[in-house]
Amino acid sequence: MFSRLLPFIFVLTISALPCLAQTQDAPPAQGSSPAATSASSNSAPVAQKKVWTNENLPEAKTGVSVFGDKRNKNYHMTPDPPADPAQIKKSLEKLQGQLDDVIKKLKTYKEFQDGEAVSKGERDLDKSYSRTPVDQQMVKLLEKKKDLETQIGDLVDDARKKGVDPGQLR
């Protein structure tokens, strides 16, 4: 029986703690002076907090950070320098070349899975043996293809945001 009431007793005890923690100061006696009441209290006087407004903000000694203030050098009011379309185009061409290589390898692996001949009698120096199954290699290549496409898309979006025309990237 007591075990069923235990959660309710716990909740009541927890909810009563804030009420017990709050104490009210007794009103000063009519015959006593304010100095006597402050001497009788054991707590130190609490200093009032300063409320800053826009009018007295320049009086602040701590240097309040204000956006747009010419004296504050932490905020750069000049926009970012314009993007270089030639550099972005060079990066896009590099990523597109990597993407083309991945697509070419994926096509070769797909042909291998379909049973077609992989080598055409030529000597391929970059070919080597791998113990990883073809389907797992294809999964890795598909992930790499997806990452490259994401990088290309992010680069194009970033260039567009910086004001580069799409025609300059072709």
Secondary structure by P-SEA (a helix, b strand, c coil): ccccaaaaaaaaaaaacccccccccccccccccaaaaaaaccccbbbbbbbbccccccccccccccccccccccccccccccccaaaaaaaaaaaaaaaaaaaaaaaaaaaaaaccccccccccccbbbbcccaaaaaaaaaaaaaaaaaaaaaaaaaaaaacccccccc
